[in-house]
Amino acid sequence: MYERIYNFNPGPAALPLPVLERIQSEMLNFRGTGMSILEISHRSAEFDKVLNDAIERIRRLLSLDDSFHVLFLQGGASLQFAMVPMNLSEPGKPVDYINTGTWSTKAIAEARKQKKDVRVIASSEDKEFSYIPKDINFDGQASYIHITSNNTIRGTQWHTFPDTKGVPLVADMSSDIFSRRFDPGPFGLIYAGAQKNAGPAGVTVVIIRKDMLERVPDDLPTMLKYTTFAEKNSLHNTPPCFAIYVVGLVMEWLEDEIGGIDKMEEINRKKAEMLYSCIDESDFYRGTAAREDRSMMNVTFRLPTEELEKKFIQEALSKGFGGLKGHRSVGGCRASIYNAVSLEAVEKLVEFMNDFAKANRP
């Protein structure tokens, strides 16, 4: 009845087909209300159930205990770049950042605009952000340590989170949240724009440890305080109802159909191994990230020439593979293989890549 491509877009990105079909089936009459989910009140019992079900599923999937709040905010991860230092910096203490690419750089800039004592304690800029820094010196003096867990543009990822000597970690997990198991204990705050791995654009998932709320200054604007949303269960004002509804459906798919985070991680590792093997076993494709730090979510690579890269992207699209163009700031090619991208999609992409290489070797 309709034709869908294999979607490798970096964000907004692929959503699970069963979720899209569920949205379609409920769009005009949401669960017997006679209204669309786009029309119901955010104060209604029906939406209250949507909201709390999404929160509880996130808690179960990430093994969050009662020491964490799960919040839904607006403004994307970009607003979090500013809210984190506003809310979580402590008087007389620096805020520490590890710079691993574009989004870390933007977060650092937002903290500096607020005249915070920003320390960049490690960076991979010296090699064009192609690796994750190692052997970092944590002195235990910072308010928090900020990292970007996965770097969509450069294709690197923290596979082991650093030991920060008790200083709370703050992480932008926009592009790899829900993709793998990790211990939430060391994190004071995790934030993630939903549009890569959790849902549609328009909502940001914020997971904050309750003790971090004690740092929030009273004199911040109401809508820029984490306490505002924690105290009202994300309902201080009208939240992005539709986006939260879709996040809830994605969590339901991940929990009930996939089988949870551990099963999702197993699938994601297979997809990444398949694609990186195709690149490594070829003399035509070249990966751009250090092998030990390669992302499971964003596979970045180059072809022998820019002309061939353009041809690759165009021909791929004509054969039903979308979203393979690298970020405009770095060029090349990129396949984003988030949770909703199937094993079949990656298998078909590898077939296309092998065929393209055979036909186009210089």
PyMOL commands that set and color helices and strands:
alter all, ss='L'
color gray80, all
select helices_A, chain A and resi 17-26+30-32+45-62+76-88+102-113+125-127+210-215+222-224+226-231+241-258+261-280+291-293+306-318+343-360
alter helices_A, ss='H'
color red, helices_A
select strands_A, chain A and resi 6-7+68-73+95-99+118-123+145-148+150-151+156-157+169-172+187-193+204-209+286-287+298-302+321-322+333-336
alter strands_A, ss='S'
color yellow, strands_A
deselect
rebuild
show_as cartoon
